[in-house]
């Protein structure tokens, strides 16, 4: 293809583009699952993990979220830990 301005010949590589909100391909049990983790403005990373690992990551995240919500509820409602001894 040639440049419309300078008429110089150039090569254009064609890559498959995916829409940003398009659903990800669901693989079989043995294939990897793409994940993205991080905070938007601070940084993030993408990786491919097994389905078993993806499930473990989800359970760990949800468990941590549950602990945090319980902690916040205890503060809001004034629940104090029992005294020892």
N, CA, C and O atoms as a CHARMM CRD file, in Angstrom:
* protein
*
  340
    1    1 UNK  N      0.84000  -1.16200   0.00000 PROA 1      0.00000
    2    1 UNK  CA     0.00000   0.00000   0.00000 PROA 1      0.00000
    3    1 UNK  C      0.88900   1.23000   0.00000 PROA 1      0.00000
    4    1 UNK  O      1.98400   1.20200   0.56200 PROA 1      0.00000
    5    2 UNK  N      0.44600   2.28100  -0.60600 PROA 2      0.00000
    6    2 UNK  CA     1.24800   3.50300  -0.65500 PROA 2      0.00000
    7    2 UNK  C      0.58300   4.60700   0.15100 PROA 2      0.00000
    8    2 UNK  O     -0.64200   4.66600   0.26500 PROA 2      0.00000
    9    3 UNK  N      1.41900   5.48300   0.71100 PROA 3      0.00000
   10    3 UNK  CA     0.95300   6.60300   1.51900 PROA 3      0.00000
   11    3 UNK  C      0.22200   7.59300   0.61300 PROA 3      0.00000
   12    3 UNK  O      0.73600   7.92800  -0.45400 PROA 3      0.00000
   13    4 UNK  N     -0.95900   8.07100   1.00300 PROA 4      0.00000
   14    4 UNK  CA    -1.68700   9.01700   0.16600 PROA 4      0.00000
   15    4 UNK  C     -0.99600  10.38000   0.07200 PROA 4      0.00000
   16    4 UNK  O     -1.24300  11.12600  -0.87500 PROA 4      0.00000
   17    5 UNK  N     -0.13400  10.71700   1.04000 PROA 5      0.00000
   18    5 UNK  CA     0.54700  12.01900   1.01900 PROA 5      0.00000
   19    5 UNK  C      1.84100  11.99900   0.21900 PROA 5      0.00000
   20    5 UNK  O      2.02100  12.80300  -0.69600 PROA 5      0.00000
   21    6 UNK  N      2.74500  11.07900   0.56300 PROA 6      0.00000
   22    6 UNK  CA     4.07300  11.07700  -0.07300 PROA 6      0.00000
   23    6 UNK  C      4.22800   9.98600  -1.13000 PROA 6      0.00000
   24    6 UNK  O      5.25300   9.93600  -1.81000 PROA 6      0.00000
   25    7 UNK  N      3.24700   9.12500  -1.28100 PROA 7      0.00000
   26    7 UNK  CA     3.24400   8.03700  -2.27000 PROA 7      0.00000
   27    7 UNK  C      4.30600   6.97300  -2.01200 PROA 7      0.00000
   28    7 UNK  O      4.57600   6.14900  -2.88600 PROA 7      0.00000
   29    8 UNK  N      4.90900   6.97700  -0.83500 PROA 8      0.00000
   30    8 UNK  CA     5.91800   5.98700  -0.48900 PROA 8      0.00000
   31    8 UNK  C      5.22300   4.66600  -0.17000 PROA 8      0.00000
   32    8 UNK  O      4.18200   4.65200   0.48700 PROA 8      0.00000
   33    9 UNK  N      5.80200   3.54800  -0.63700 PROA 9      0.00000
   34    9 UNK  CA     5.24400   2.22400  -0.38200 PROA 9      0.00000
   35    9 UNK  C      5.49700   1.83500   1.08000 PROA 9      0.00000
   36    9 UNK  O      6.56600   2.10700   1.62800 PROA 9      0.00000
   37   10 UNK  N      4.50000   1.19700   1.70200 PROA 10     0.00000
   38   10 UNK  CA     4.65700   0.76500   3.09000 PROA 10     0.00000
   39   10 UNK  C      3.92700  -0.55100   3.29300 PROA 10     0.00000
   40   10 UNK  O      2.98500  -0.88000   2.57100 PROA 10     0.00000
   41   11 UNK  N      4.38100  -1.29400   4.28900 PROA 11     0.00000
   42   11 UNK  CA     3.74200  -2.56100   4.63800 PROA 11     0.00000
   43   11 UNK  C      2.84200  -2.33800   5.85000 PROA 11     0.00000
   44   11 UNK  O      3.21600  -1.65100   6.80100 PROA 11     0.00000
   45   12 UNK  N      1.68100  -2.91500   5.80000 PROA 12     0.00000
   46   12 UNK  CA     0.73900  -2.80600   6.91800 PROA 12     0.00000
   47   12 UNK  C      0.47000  -4.21100   7.43500 PROA 12     0.00000
   48   12 UNK  O      0.05200  -5.09500   6.68700 PROA 12     0.00000
   49   13 UNK  N      0.71800  -4.40200   8.73700 PROA 13     0.00000
   50   13 UNK  CA     0.43700  -5.70900   9.33000 PROA 13     0.00000
   51   13 UNK  C     -1.00700  -5.71500   9.80700 PROA 13     0.00000
   52   13 UNK  O     -1.48500  -4.75200  10.40500 PROA 13     0.00000
   53   14 UNK  N     -1.68000  -6.80400   9.53600 PROA 14     0.00000
   54   14 UNK  CA    -3.07500  -6.94000   9.93200 PROA 14     0.00000
   55   14 UNK  C     -3.13500  -7.87700  11.12200 PROA 14     0.00000
   56   14 UNK  O     -2.66100  -9.01100  11.05500 PROA 14     0.00000
   57   15 UNK  N     -3.72300  -7.39800  12.21700 PROA 15     0.00000
   58   15 UNK  CA    -3.87500  -8.20300  13.41600 PROA 15     0.00000
   59   15 UNK  C     -5.34800  -8.30200  13.74600 PROA 15     0.00000
   60   15 UNK  O     -6.12900  -7.38800  13.47700 PROA 15     0.00000
   61   16 UNK  N     -5.70700  -9.41200  14.32500 PROA 16     0.00000
   62   16 UNK  CA    -7.09300  -9.59800  14.71700 PROA 16     0.00000
   63   16 UNK  C     -7.41000  -8.65100  15.86200 PROA 16     0.00000
   64   16 UNK  O     -6.70400  -8.63000  16.87000 PROA 16     0.00000
   65   17 UNK  N     -8.46000  -7.87600  15.71000 PROA 17     0.00000
   66   17 UNK  CA    -8.86900  -6.92400  16.73400 PROA 17     0.00000
   67   17 UNK  C    -10.10100  -7.48400  17.43800 PROA 17     0.00000
   68   17 UNK  O    -10.96100  -8.10100  16.81000 PROA 17     0.00000
   69   18 UNK  N    -10.17400  -7.26500  18.72500 PROA 18     0.00000
   70   18 UNK  CA   -11.31100  -7.70600  19.51000 PROA 18     0.00000
   71   18 UNK  C    -11.94500  -6.47100  20.13700 PROA 18     0.00000
   72   18 UNK  O    -11.24100  -5.58600  20.62300 PROA 18     0.00000
   73   19 UNK  N    -13.25700  -6.41200  20.12500 PROA 19     0.00000
   74   19 UNK  CA   -13.95300  -5.29400  20.73800 PROA 19     0.00000
   75   19 UNK  C    -13.65600  -5.29900  22.23100 PROA 19     0.00000
   76   19 UNK  O    -13.54800  -6.36800  22.83100 PROA 19     0.00000
   77   20 UNK  N    -13.51800  -4.10500  22.85300 PROA 20     0.00000
   78   20 UNK  CA   -13.18300  -4.05300  24.27500 PROA 20     0.00000
   79   20 UNK  C    -14.18700  -4.75800  25.17500 PROA 20     0.00000
   80   20 UNK  O    -13.79300  -5.34400  26.18400 PROA 20     0.00000
   81   21 UNK  N    -15.45800  -4.71900  24.84500 PROA 21     0.00000
   82   21 UNK  CA   -16.47400  -5.32600  25.70500 PROA 21     0.00000
   83   21 UNK  C    -16.96200  -6.67300  25.18500 PROA 21     0.00000
   84   21 UNK  O    -17.95900  -7.20400  25.67600 PROA 21     0.00000
   85   22 UNK  N    -16.26800  -7.22500  24.19900 PROA 22     0.00000
   86   22 UNK  CA   -16.67900  -8.51300  23.64300 PROA 22     0.00000
   87   22 UNK  C    -16.42700  -9.61500  24.67200 PROA 22     0.00000
   88   22 UNK  O    -15.42700  -9.56000  25.38800 PROA 22     0.00000
   89   23 UNK  N    -17.30800 -10.61100  24.76500 PROA 23     0.00000
   90   23 UNK  CA   -17.09000 -11.69200  25.73300 PROA 23     0.00000
   91   23 UNK  C    -15.85600 -12.50800  25.37000 PROA 23     0.00000
   92   23 UNK  O    -15.55500 -12.72000  24.19600 PROA 23     0.00000
   93   24 UNK  N    -15.15800 -12.95600  26.39100 PROA 24     0.00000
   94   24 UNK  CA   -13.96400 -13.77100  26.15500 PROA 24     0.00000
   95   24 UNK  C    -14.37500 -15.18000  25.76400 PROA 24     0.00000
   96   24 UNK  O    -15.44700 -15.66600  26.12400 PROA 24     0.00000
   97   25 UNK  N    -13.48700 -15.81800  25.01700 PROA 25     0.00000
   98   25 UNK  CA   -13.74000 -17.18500  24.55500 PROA 25     0.00000
   99   25 UNK  C    -13.68500 -18.13100  25.73900 PROA 25     0.00000
  100   25 UNK  O    -12.77000 -18.05700  26.55900 PROA 25     0.00000
  101   26 UNK  N    -14.64500 -19.00400  25.82800 PROA 26     0.00000
  102   26 UNK  CA   -14.67300 -20.00500  26.88600 PROA 26     0.00000
  103   26 UNK  C    -13.92700 -21.24400  26.42000 PROA 26     0.00000
  104   26 UNK  O    -14.32100 -21.87100  25.43600 PROA 26     0.00000
  105   27 UNK  N    -12.86800 -21.60000  27.10700 PROA 27     0.00000
  106   27 UNK  CA   -12.07800 -22.76000  26.72600 PROA 27     0.00000
  107   27 UNK  C    -12.55300 -24.01200  27.43500 PROA 27     0.00000
  108   27 UNK  O    -13.40600 -23.95600  28.32100 PROA 27     0.00000
  109   28 UNK  N    -12.00000 -25.12700  27.04100 PROA 28     0.00000
  110   28 UNK  CA   -12.32800 -26.37900  27.71800 PROA 28     0.00000
  111   28 UNK  C    -11.59200 -26.43200  29.05000 PROA 28     0.00000
  112   28 UNK  O    -10.82600 -25.52500  29.37500 PROA 28     0.00000
  113   29 UNK  N    -11.81900 -27.47700  29.81100 PROA 29     0.00000
  114   29 UNK  CA   -11.26100 -27.57500  31.16100 PROA 29     0.00000
  115   29 UNK  C     -9.73400 -27.53100  31.17200 PROA 29     0.00000
  116   29 UNK  O     -9.14800 -27.05700  32.14500 PROA 29     0.00000
  117   30 UNK  N     -9.08000 -28.00900  30.12300 PROA 30     0.00000
  118   30 UNK  CA    -7.62500 -28.03800  30.09900 PROA 30     0.00000
  119   30 UNK  C     -6.98100 -26.75800  29.60100 PROA 30     0.00000
  120   30 UNK  O     -5.77900 -26.56600  29.78300 PROA 30     0.00000
  121   31 UNK  N     -7.75300 -25.87800  28.97700 PROA 31     0.00000
  122   31 UNK  CA    -7.19600 -24.65000  28.43000 PROA 31     0.00000
  123   31 UNK  C     -7.08000 -23.57900  29.50600 PROA 31     0.00000
  124   31 UNK  O     -7.71000 -23.66300  30.56000 PROA 31     0.00000
  125   32 UNK  N     -6.26700 -22.57700  29.22000 PROA 32     0.00000
  126   32 UNK  CA    -6.09100 -21.48600  30.15300 PROA 32     0.00000
  127   32 UNK  C     -7.24200 -20.49700  30.10300 PROA 32     0.00000
  128   32 UNK  O     -7.95100 -20.38800  29.10200 PROA 32     0.00000
  129   33 UNK  N     -7.41000 -19.77900  31.20500 PROA 33     0.00000
  130   33 UNK  CA    -8.43000 -18.74500  31.32300 PROA 33     0.00000
  131   33 UNK  C     -7.71000 -17.41200  31.46700 PROA 33     0.00000
  132   33 UNK  O     -6.90100 -17.25800  32.38300 PROA 33     0.00000
  133   34 UNK  N     -7.97700 -16.43800  30.58800 PROA 34     0.00000
  134   34 UNK  CA    -7.31000 -15.13600  30.72700 PROA 34     0.00000
  135   34 UNK  C     -7.90200 -14.35200  31.89000 PROA 34     0.00000
  136   34 UNK  O     -9.12300 -14.27900  32.03600 PROA 34     0.00000
  137   35 UNK  N     -7.04000 -13.76400  32.72000 PROA 35     0.00000
  138   35 UNK  CA    -7.49900 -12.94100  33.83300 PROA 35     0.00000
  139   35 UNK  C     -6.75700 -11.61800  33.80700 PROA 35     0.00000
  140   35 UNK  O     -5.64600 -11.53600  33.28500 PROA 35     0.00000
  141   36 UNK  N     -7.36600 -10.58500  34.36700 PROA 36     0.00000
  142   36 UNK  CA    -6.71800  -9.28100  34.50000 PROA 36     0.00000
  143   36 UNK  C     -6.94100  -8.82700  35.92600 PROA 36     0.00000
  144   36 UNK  O     -8.07300  -8.80400  36.40700 PROA 36     0.00000
  145   37 UNK  N     -5.85600  -8.46300  36.60700 PROA 37     0.00000
  146   37 UNK  CA    -5.94600  -8.04600  37.99800 PROA 37     0.00000
  147   37 UNK  C     -5.19600  -6.74100  38.17800 PROA 37     0.00000
  148   37 UNK  O     -4.19500  -6.49400  37.50600 PROA 37     0.00000
  149   38 UNK  N     -5.67600  -5.91300  39.08000 PROA 38     0.00000
  150   38 UNK  CA    -4.96600  -4.68500  39.38800 PROA 38     0.00000
  151   38 UNK  C     -5.89000  -3.52300  39.63300 PROA 38     0.00000
  152   38 UNK  O     -7.11100  -3.66900  39.66700 PROA 38     0.00000
  153   39 UNK  N     -5.28400  -2.36200  39.80600 PROA 39     0.00000
  154   39 UNK  CA    -5.99900  -1.11400  39.99300 PROA 39     0.00000
  155   39 UNK  C     -5.73600  -0.24500  38.77500 PROA 39     0.00000
  156   39 UNK  O     -4.58700  -0.07900  38.36600 PROA 39     0.00000
  157   40 UNK  N     -6.77600   0.30200  38.20300 PROA 40     0.00000
  158   40 UNK  CA    -6.67100   0.99600  36.92500 PROA 40     0.00000
  159   40 UNK  C     -5.56400   2.03300  36.86400 PROA 40     0.00000
  160   40 UNK  O     -4.74500   1.98800  35.94600 PROA 40     0.00000
  161   41 UNK  N     -5.50700   2.96700  37.80600 PROA 41     0.00000
  162   41 UNK  CA    -4.53700   4.06000  37.71700 PROA 41     0.00000
  163   41 UNK  C     -3.17100   3.70100  38.27800 PROA 41     0.00000
  164   41 UNK  O     -2.18000   4.35100  37.94600 PROA 41     0.00000
  165   42 UNK  N     -3.10100   2.68500  39.11800 PROA 42     0.00000
  166   42 UNK  CA    -1.83500   2.30500  39.73300 PROA 42     0.00000
  167   42 UNK  C     -1.09000   1.28600  38.87900 PROA 42     0.00000
  168   42 UNK  O      0.11800   1.41400  38.67900 PROA 42     0.00000
  169   43 UNK  N     -1.77800   0.30400  38.38700 PROA 43     0.00000
  170   43 UNK  CA    -1.15100  -0.71300  37.56100 PROA 43     0.00000
  171   43 UNK  C     -1.97100  -1.98300  37.57300 PROA 43     0.00000
  172   43 UNK  O     -2.79300  -2.20100  38.46300 PROA 43     0.00000
  173   44 UNK  N     -1.74100  -2.81500  36.58300 PROA 44     0.00000
  174   44 UNK  CA    -2.45900  -4.08200  36.49500 PROA 44     0.00000
  175   44 UNK  C     -1.62700  -5.05200  35.67100 PROA 44     0.00000
  176   44 UNK  O     -0.63700  -4.66500  35.05100 PROA 44     0.00000
  177   45 UNK  N     -2.03400  -6.30600  35.67100 PROA 45     0.00000
  178   45 UNK  CA    -1.35900  -7.29700  34.84400 PROA 45     0.00000
  179   45 UNK  C     -2.36700  -8.28800  34.31800 PROA 45     0.00000
  180   45 UNK  O     -3.43300  -8.47900  34.90300 PROA 45     0.00000
  181   46 UNK  N     -2.02900  -8.91100  33.22300 PROA 46     0.00000
  182   46 UNK  CA    -2.86700  -9.95000  32.63900 PROA 46     0.00000
  183   46 UNK  C     -2.07900 -11.24200  32.62800 PROA 46     0.00000
  184   46 UNK  O     -0.86600 -11.24400  32.41700 PROA 46     0.00000
  185   47 UNK  N     -2.77200 -12.33200  32.85400 PROA 47     0.00000
  186   47 UNK  CA    -2.13300 -13.64400  32.85300 PROA 47     0.00000
  187   47 UNK  C     -3.13900 -14.68200  32.38500 PROA 47     0.00000
  188   47 UNK  O     -4.34100 -14.42200  32.33300 PROA 47     0.00000
  189   48 UNK  N     -2.64100 -15.83900  32.05100 PROA 48     0.00000
  190   48 UNK  CA    -3.49700 -16.95900  31.70200 PROA 48     0.00000
  191   48 UNK  C     -3.25600 -18.05500  32.72500 PROA 48     0.00000
  192   48 UNK  O     -2.12200 -18.48800  32.93300 PROA 48     0.00000
  193   49 UNK  N     -4.33500 -18.50000  33.36500 PROA 49     0.00000
  194   49 UNK  CA    -4.22400 -19.51900  34.40600 PROA 49     0.00000
  195   49 UNK  C     -5.18200 -20.66400  34.09200 PROA 49     0.00000
  196   49 UNK  O     -6.05500 -20.54000  33.23400 PROA 49     0.00000
  197   50 UNK  N     -5.01000 -21.76800  34.79000 PROA 50     0.00000
  198   50 UNK  CA    -5.92200 -22.90800  34.60300 PROA 50     0.00000
  199   50 UNK  C     -7.27200 -22.57600  35.22200 PROA 50     0.00000
  200   50 UNK  O     -7.38000 -21.65800  36.03500 PROA 50     0.00000
  201   51 UNK  N     -8.28800 -23.31500  34.84000 PROA 51     0.00000
  202   51 UNK  CA    -9.62700 -23.07000  35.39900 PROA 51     0.00000
  203   51 UNK  C     -9.63300 -23.27900  36.91700 PROA 51     0.00000
  204   51 UNK  O    -10.29800 -22.54100  37.64400 PROA 51     0.00000
  205   52 UNK  N     -8.90000 -24.27600  37.38900 PROA 52     0.00000
  206   52 UNK  CA    -8.84400 -24.55300  38.82700 PROA 52     0.00000
  207   52 UNK  C     -8.23700 -23.36300  39.57100 PROA 52     0.00000
  208   52 UNK  O     -8.74900 -22.95500  40.61400 PROA 52     0.00000
  209   53 UNK  N     -7.15500 -22.81000  39.04100 PROA 53     0.00000
  210   53 UNK  CA    -6.51300 -21.66200  39.66400 PROA 53     0.00000
  211   53 UNK  C     -7.41900 -20.43800  39.60900 PROA 53     0.00000
  212   53 UNK  O     -7.47900 -19.67100  40.57000 PROA 53     0.00000
  213   54 UNK  N     -8.12600 -20.24500  38.49200 PROA 54     0.00000
  214   54 UNK  CA    -9.05000 -19.10800  38.37600 PROA 54     0.00000
  215   54 UNK  C    -10.14500 -19.21000  39.42800 PROA 54     0.00000
  216   54 UNK  O    -10.53100 -18.20200  40.02000 PROA 54     0.00000
  217   55 UNK  N    -10.65000 -20.41700  39.66600 PROA 55     0.00000
  218   55 UNK  CA   -11.65900 -20.61700  40.70500 PROA 55     0.00000
  219   55 UNK  C    -11.11600 -20.31800  42.08500 PROA 55     0.00000
  220   55 UNK  O    -11.80100 -19.71100  42.90700 PROA 55     0.00000
  221   56 UNK  N     -9.87700 -20.74400  42.34900 PROA 56     0.00000
  222   56 UNK  CA    -9.25600 -20.48700  43.64800 PROA 56     0.00000
  223   56 UNK  C     -9.05000 -18.98500  43.85700 PROA 56     0.00000
  224   56 UNK  O     -9.25900 -18.47800  44.95900 PROA 56     0.00000
  225   57 UNK  N     -8.64100 -18.27400  42.80200 PROA 57     0.00000
  226   57 UNK  CA    -8.46900 -16.82400  42.90600 PROA 57     0.00000
  227   57 UNK  C     -9.80200 -16.14200  43.21200 PROA 57     0.00000
  228   57 UNK  O     -9.85500 -15.22100  44.02700 PROA 57     0.00000
  229   58 UNK  N    -10.86700 -16.58700  42.56700 PROA 58     0.00000
  230   58 UNK  CA   -12.18300 -15.99600  42.79700 PROA 58     0.00000
  231   58 UNK  C    -12.64500 -16.25100  44.22700 PROA 58     0.00000
  232   58 UNK  O    -13.17600 -15.34800  44.87300 PROA 58     0.00000
  233   59 UNK  N    -12.44800 -17.47700  44.73200 PROA 59     0.00000
  234   59 UNK  CA   -12.86100 -17.79100  46.09200 PROA 59     0.00000
  235   59 UNK  C    -12.04300 -16.99600  47.10900 PROA 59     0.00000
  236   59 UNK  O    -12.58500 -16.54100  48.11700 PROA 59     0.00000
  237   60 UNK  N    -10.75200 -16.82700  46.85600 PROA 60     0.00000
  238   60 UNK  CA    -9.90100 -16.04800  47.75900 PROA 60     0.00000
  239   60 UNK  C    -10.35700 -14.60300  47.80100 PROA 60     0.00000
  240   60 UNK  O    -10.44000 -14.00700  48.87500 PROA 60     0.00000
  241   61 UNK  N    -10.65000 -14.03800  46.64700 PROA 61     0.00000
  242   61 UNK  CA   -11.11700 -12.65200  46.57700 PROA 61     0.00000
  243   61 UNK  C    -12.44300 -12.49000  47.31400 PROA 61     0.00000
  244   61 UNK  O    -12.60400 -11.56400  48.10900 PROA 61     0.00000
  245   62 UNK  N    -13.38800 -13.38100  47.05400 PROA 62     0.00000
  246   62 UNK  CA   -14.69800 -13.29000  47.69800 PROA 62     0.00000
  247   62 UNK  C    -14.59500 -13.49600  49.21100 PROA 62     0.00000
  248   62 UNK  O    -15.30200 -12.83900  49.97500 PROA 62     0.00000
  249   63 UNK  N    -13.71800 -14.40300  49.64400 PROA 63     0.00000
  250   63 UNK  CA   -13.50700 -14.61300  51.07900 PROA 63     0.00000
  251   63 UNK  C    -12.94200 -13.37400  51.75000 PROA 63     0.00000
  252   63 UNK  O    -13.38200 -12.99700  52.83600 PROA 63     0.00000
  253   64 UNK  N    -11.97400 -12.74000  51.11200 PROA 64     0.00000
  254   64 UNK  CA   -11.40400 -11.50000  51.64600 PROA 64     0.00000
  255   64 UNK  C    -12.43400 -10.38900  51.71100 PROA 64     0.00000
  256   64 UNK  O    -12.46600  -9.61500  52.66800 PROA 64     0.00000
  257   65 UNK  N    -13.27200 -10.31200  50.69700 PROA 65     0.00000
  258   65 UNK  CA   -14.33400  -9.30900  50.66800 PROA 65     0.00000
  259   65 UNK  C    -15.32400  -9.54400  51.82000 PROA 65     0.00000
  260   65 UNK  O    -15.77000  -8.59100  52.45900 PROA 65     0.00000
  261   66 UNK  N    -15.66000 -10.79400  52.07900 PROA 66     0.00000
  262   66 UNK  CA   -16.57000 -11.13300  53.17700 PROA 66     0.00000
  263   66 UNK  C    -15.97100 -10.74600  54.52800 PROA 66     0.00000
  264   66 UNK  O    -16.67500 -10.20800  55.38300 PROA 66     0.00000
  265   67 UNK  N    -14.67700 -11.01300  54.73200 PROA 67     0.00000
  266   67 UNK  CA   -14.01000 -10.64400  55.98500 PROA 67     0.00000
  267   67 UNK  C    -14.01300  -9.12900  56.15500 PROA 67     0.00000
  268   67 UNK  O    -14.28100  -8.62800  57.24700 PROA 67     0.00000
  269   68 UNK  N    -13.71800  -8.40000  55.08700 PROA 68     0.00000
  270   68 UNK  CA   -13.70400  -6.94100  55.14700 PROA 68     0.00000
  271   68 UNK  C    -15.09500  -6.38800  55.48100 PROA 68     0.00000
  272   68 UNK  O    -15.22100  -5.48400  56.30600 PROA 68     0.00000
  273   69 UNK  N    -16.12600  -6.92600  54.84800 PROA 69     0.00000
  274   69 UNK  CA   -17.49500  -6.46200  55.11600 PROA 69     0.00000
  275   69 UNK  C    -17.90300  -6.75900  56.56200 PROA 69     0.00000
  276   69 UNK  O    -18.58800  -5.94800  57.18500 PROA 69     0.00000
  277   70 UNK  N    -17.49500  -7.90000  57.09800 PROA 70     0.00000
  278   70 UNK  CA   -17.78600  -8.24900  58.48900 PROA 70     0.00000
  279   70 UNK  C    -17.08500  -7.29000  59.43800 PROA 70     0.00000
  280   70 UNK  O    -17.67300  -6.84000  60.42200 PROA 70     0.00000
  281   71 UNK  N    -15.83500  -6.97800  59.14300 PROA 71     0.00000
  282   71 UNK  CA   -15.06100  -6.04400  59.96100 PROA 71     0.00000
  283   71 UNK  C    -15.72600  -4.66900  59.97300 PROA 71     0.00000
  284   71 UNK  O    -15.85300  -4.05300  61.03100 PROA 71     0.00000
  285   72 UNK  N    -16.14500  -4.19100  58.82200 PROA 72     0.00000
  286   72 UNK  CA   -16.81200  -2.88400  58.72400 PROA 72     0.00000
  287   72 UNK  C    -18.13900  -2.90500  59.48000 PROA 72     0.00000
  288   72 UNK  O    -18.47200  -1.93800  60.16600 PROA 72     0.00000
  289   73 UNK  N    -18.90500  -4.00100  59.36400 PROA 73     0.00000
  290   73 UNK  CA   -20.17300  -4.11000  60.08400 PROA 73     0.00000
  291   73 UNK  C    -19.95000  -4.07600  61.59100 PROA 73     0.00000
  292   73 UNK  O    -20.73300  -3.46000  62.31400 PROA 73     0.00000
  293   74 UNK  N    -18.90100  -4.72200  62.07600 PROA 74     0.00000
  294   74 UNK  CA   -18.60000  -4.70600  63.51100 PROA 74     0.00000
  295   74 UNK  C    -18.27500  -3.28900  63.98200 PROA 74     0.00000
  296   74 UNK  O    -18.67700  -2.89500  65.07700 PROA 74     0.00000
  297   75 UNK  N    -17.56300  -2.53200  63.17800 PROA 75     0.00000
  298   75 UNK  CA   -17.23700  -1.15200  63.53600 PROA 75     0.00000
  299   75 UNK  C    -18.50700  -0.29900  63.54900 PROA 75     0.00000
  300   75 UNK  O    -18.73300   0.46700  64.48600 PROA 75     0.00000
  301   76 UNK  N    -19.32400  -0.43000  62.52400 PROA 76     0.00000
  302   76 UNK  CA   -20.54300   0.37300  62.40800 PROA 76     0.00000
  303   76 UNK  C    -21.50300   0.08300  63.55800 PROA 76     0.00000
  304   76 UNK  O    -22.07700   1.01100  64.12700 PROA 76     0.00000
  305   77 UNK  N    -21.68500  -1.18500  63.90700 PROA 77     0.00000
  306   77 UNK  CA   -22.64600  -1.55600  64.94800 PROA 77     0.00000
  307   77 UNK  C    -22.04100  -1.59200  66.34200 PROA 77     0.00000
  308   77 UNK  O    -22.73400  -1.93100  67.30200 PROA 77     0.00000
  309   78 UNK  N    -20.76900  -1.25300  66.47500 PROA 78     0.00000
  310   78 UNK  CA   -20.13400  -1.16600  67.78300 PROA 78     0.00000
  311   78 UNK  C    -19.89600  -2.48700  68.46700 PROA 78     0.00000
  312   78 UNK  O    -19.87400  -2.54000  69.69600 PROA 78     0.00000
  313   79 UNK  N    -19.71700  -3.56000  67.71600 PROA 79     0.00000
  314   79 UNK  CA   -19.45200  -4.87200  68.30500 PROA 79     0.00000
  315   79 UNK  C    -18.00700  -4.89700  68.78500 PROA 79     0.00000
  316   79 UNK  O    -17.07700  -4.60900  68.03200 PROA 79     0.00000
  317   80 UNK  N    -17.84100  -5.25500  70.08300 PROA 80     0.00000
  318   80 UNK  CA   -16.49300  -5.31600  70.65700 PROA 80     0.00000
  319   80 UNK  C    -16.10900  -6.77100  70.88700 PROA 80     0.00000
  320   80 UNK  O    -16.96700  -7.59400  71.20400 PROA 80     0.00000
  321   81 UNK  N    -14.82600  -7.09800  70.73000 PROA 81     0.00000
  322   81 UNK  CA   -14.39000  -8.47700  70.97500 PROA 81     0.00000
  323   81 UNK  C    -14.52400  -8.83000  72.46600 PROA 81     0.00000
  324   81 UNK  O    -14.42400  -7.94900  73.32000 PROA 81     0.00000
  325   82 UNK  N    -14.74900 -10.10700  72.77800 PROA 82     0.00000
  326   82 UNK  CA   -14.87400 -10.50700  74.18600 PROA 82     0.00000
  327   82 UNK  C    -13.55500 -10.30100  74.93300 PROA 82     0.00000
  328   82 UNK  O    -12.47400 -10.41200  74.35400 PROA 82     0.00000
  329   83 UNK  N    -13.66300 -10.00100  76.22400 PROA 83     0.00000
  330   83 UNK  CA   -12.46100  -9.79400  77.04200 PROA 83     0.00000
  331   83 UNK  C    -11.84900 -11.13100  77.41000 PROA 83     0.00000
  332   83 UNK  O    -12.55700 -12.10400  77.66700 PROA 83     0.00000
  333   84 UNK  N    -10.54700 -11.16900  77.43100 PROA 84     0.00000
  334   84 UNK  CA    -9.83000 -12.40900  77.76800 PROA 84     0.00000
  335   84 UNK  C     -9.46900 -12.40400  79.25400 PROA 84     0.00000
  336   84 UNK  O     -9.21100 -11.35600  79.84700 PROA 84     0.00000
  337   85 UNK  N     -9.45800 -13.57800  79.82200 PROA 85     0.00000
  338   85 UNK  CA    -8.94100 -13.76600  81.16600 PROA 85     0.00000
  339   85 UNK  C     -9.83900 -13.46600  82.21600 PROA 85     0.00000
  340   85 UNK  O     -9.48400 -13.59600  83.38700 PROA 85     0.00000
